[in-house]
Amino acid sequence: PYHHRAYSVPEQVSSSPPHITRFSSHHKPISIESILAMTTQMRILVLGGNGYVGQNICNAAAASGKFLVQSLSRSGGPSKPAPHLTDLSKVEWLKGDIFDEARREEVFEGVDCIVSTIGAFGSNEFMEKICGDATIQAAETAARQKVSKFGFISSAQVGKLDNMSPRLPMQGYFHGKSRAEDAIQQTFPDSHVILRPGFIYGPRMLGPLGTVPLQLIGAPINFVST
């Protein structure tokens, strides 16, 4: 069984009266919620945040106003972010190789939550490394740096294809994700979230092609699969 734990965020504190008044020439009230937002924001780091899934996570976290959002990827920020992701300008885009231990130690210091969206396609050996080893090493570094929570975007097929032949395409993808799940559960036994989504789709920016409407393909697939 997997421990699926949602990220905790500071609870809003209610008081009576609901506002604290700042005495100035204008006497503008400052809400309790505004003070909490300024003093208790959690720092969240998204690994692979410039990818399709990562950008959406970064945008949602930044839009919530509850997090200081950072992304770590080899290329930094997205060159052409999707127009509908309007809060990506609030994200701090960091460059670095996830396999560079010194860079991980530097970036992970002081982070409250980490979400790994790392994944790639290629040879089985390549996918084992990117889909498995990258997140495993990240989880180990996060534990050393006292990161409190760790999230991972896995796959709905993990656990269903354990006996898949190593010679078959995609075996490295699913096996790598499975190994990463195991490592996260061992390293963060009571403070992890592992999501196993199916086909993920939506409008995506692809360089000179502009916005590609993946939902036109994904929606029928999702309908048929359910």
HUDANOR-V535852 format. One record per pair of residues at least 24 apart in sequence whose ideal C-beta (glycine too) atoms are under 8 Angstrom apart, sorted by the first residue. I is the first residue (numbers start at 1). GAP is how many residues later the second one is. Records with the same first field share a line. If there is no record, write none. Layout:
# HUDANOR-V535852
I: GAP  GAP
This chain:
# HUDANOR-V535852
2: 179  183  192
3: 182  186  187  189
4: 189  190
5: 144  185  186  187  188
6: 187
7: 35  37  106  142  144  186
8: 141
9: 33  57
10: 26  30  32  56
12: 24
37: 28  29
41: 25  26  27
42: 24  25  26  70  71
43: 24  25  27  67  68  69  70
44: 24  25  26  67  68  69  70  71
45: 25  26  27  62  63  66  68  69  70
46: 24  25  26  68  69  71
47: 24  25  26  51  67  68  69  70  71  87  88  91
48: 24  25  50  68  69  70  71
49: 24  42  44  68
50: 25  26  27  28  43
51: 66  68
52: 148  150  152
53: 64  100  147
54: 63
55: 26  27  30  33
56: 29  146
57: 58  60
58: 27  30  33
59: 26  27  28  29  32
62: 25  26  28  29
63: 24
67: 46
68: 24
70: 24  37  41
72: 24  26  35
74: 24
78: 127
79: 128
80: 125  127
81: 124
82: 121  122  123  129
83: 128
84: 119
98: 36  39  40
99: 34  35  38
101: 36  40
104: 33  34  37
105: 36  39  40
108: 30  33  34  37  39
109: 36
110: 35
111: 31  34  36
112: 35  36  37
113: 34  35  36  37  38
114: 24  28  33  35  36  37
115: 35  36  37  38
116: 34  35  36  37  64
117: 36
119: 34  54  58
121: 52
123: 49
124: 42  45  46  47  48  49  51
125: 47
126: 46
127: 43  45  46  49
128: 44  47  48  51
129: 47
130: 46
131: 41  42  45  46  49
132: 40  43  44  45  46  47  48
133: 43  46
135: 45  48  49
136: 43  44  47
139: 41  44  45  48  49
140: 43  47
142: 45  46
143: 44  45
148: 43
149: 39  42  43  44
150: 34  37  38  41  42  43
151: 41  42  43  44
152: 28  29  32  40  41  42  43
153: 42  44
154: 26  27  40  41  42  43
155: 41  42
156: 40  41  42
158: 38
159: 37
198: 24  27
199: 26
